[in-house]
Amino acid sequence: CACACLTASASAGAPGRPRPRRAPAAPAGTAMSLTFPKKLFQLVNAEPDEVVAWNATGQTFVVHDPATFANYTLPKYFRHNKLTSFQRQLNLYGFRRITKGAEQGAYFHPLFQRGRRDQVEQIKRLPGKGATATEPPQELLAGPTPA
């Protein structure tokens, strides 16, 4: 009831100012009830490879079309369309962006691999800022091997 909400918010906050209401929780089983890693796994597997895709080995994924990803893909899975917010979430869950070698620009997490949905459950939000435990393997950082 609006009366109860206004009374409770007036006593908890500034007088005469109702506290903004939070969006209702999504029902279980919907995309909004999934954790970030689960939504990400779903997204990488379902969206067109021209936009976002696994690499050849399935150890990393890369966003090929950032504009389409931000404007059309992100709003389907999350409550925003900001690539920087998405990147921040990746960092908070221990994903690392590869900055050198053949996989440059791809994102890596040791438990996030193509076909391994069972491992995604184990990915937890990091307490604090450090994420050094998820450095990509050296073979991902190295350039292509000469033939």
N, C-alpha and C positions, 0 to 999 in steps of 0.2 A: 504494500500500500504506500502511496506517495507520502501520506502523513507520517507514518513511522520512519520512513527514510529521512524526511526533512527534520524530524525531531532528533533522530540519532545523529545526523550530520551536523546539526546546529550545535549540539552539545560537544561534539568532537572537534569541530573546526571553527572557522570564523562565524560569528553570529549572522544569521540571515543568508548565508551562502551555502546552498546544498553541495555536498561532496559529489563529484562526478561519478556516475555509475559505471561499473566495469561491465564489459560485455559478458553475457552469460557463457558458462563453460560449454564447450562443444560436446555433443553426445559421444559416448565411447564408440570407437570404430570409425569415426570420421577423421578426415585429414588433420583437423585442428587439434585432435586429442593425441596425435603422435608426437614423439620427441623430435627435436631437430635432426639427429642422425637418421631416424627412420624416414622422415619426410624427404631428406636429402637422397637417401638410397632409392626411394620411390621415384623421385624427380629425375635422377640420372638415368634410371632404367626406362622411364616412360617417355621422356621428351625426345624430340628429334635430335639425331647426332649432329646436325648442322648447328644446333644451339648449344648443347652440352653433351659430352660423351666420355666414356671410359677410354683409357689409352689401350694400346694393343695387348698389353699383358693383364689389364684389369686391376692394376695396383694404384693407379691415379685416375683422376677425372679432370677435364678441362672445359671451361666455358669458351666456346668458339665464337659466339655472337653475343657480346655483353649487352648490347642495346635490346635485342629481342628477349634475352634472358631476364633483364630487369623489368621491362615493360609488360611482358606477357607470361613468362614462366613463373617468376617470383610471386606475383599476386595469386596464382592458382594454388600455391602451397603455403604461403605465409601472408601475414597481414600488412605487407609493405611491398614496395617495388624498388627498394634502394639496394644497389649492389654493395655499397659500403657496409650496410647493416648485415647483409648476408656474409660478407668477408669477416666481419667482426664475430659473428656466430661461429664461423669455421674456426677462427682463432681460439675462441672460448672453449671449444670442444677438442682442441689439440691438433687440428689440421694444420699442415705446413704447406706453404706455397713454394714450389721448386723454382729457384732463381737462376740455375745454371744447367747447361747440358741440353740433351735432346728433349727432355720433358719440361723445359722452362715454361712457367705459367700454369702448370698443372698443380692440383692439390693432392696431398698425400696424408693418409692416416693408416697406421699398421693394421687396424681392425676394419677398415673400410675398403673392401675389395669386391669386384664384380662376382656375382653368384654366391656370396657369403653373407646372406641376410642374417644368419645365426650369430655372426660376430658383431653386428651393428648394435645389438642389445647391450654389449659391454662398453660401448663408447659413452663416457660420462663427461659432464661439464667439469672443466678443471677448476680446482679451488685456487684462486689467485691468478697471476698473469703468466707464470712460466709454463712452457710447453716443450722443453728441450728433450723430453723422453720420446718425442715422436719425430725425430729427425729422419728424413727419407734415407733409404739405403744408398750407399755410394754408387752402385750400378745405375741408379736412376739419375744421379747427378752427373755422371760421366757422359761425354758426348757419344755419338754413334761409333761402334767398333769398326775399324778398317777391315775391308773384305780381303 
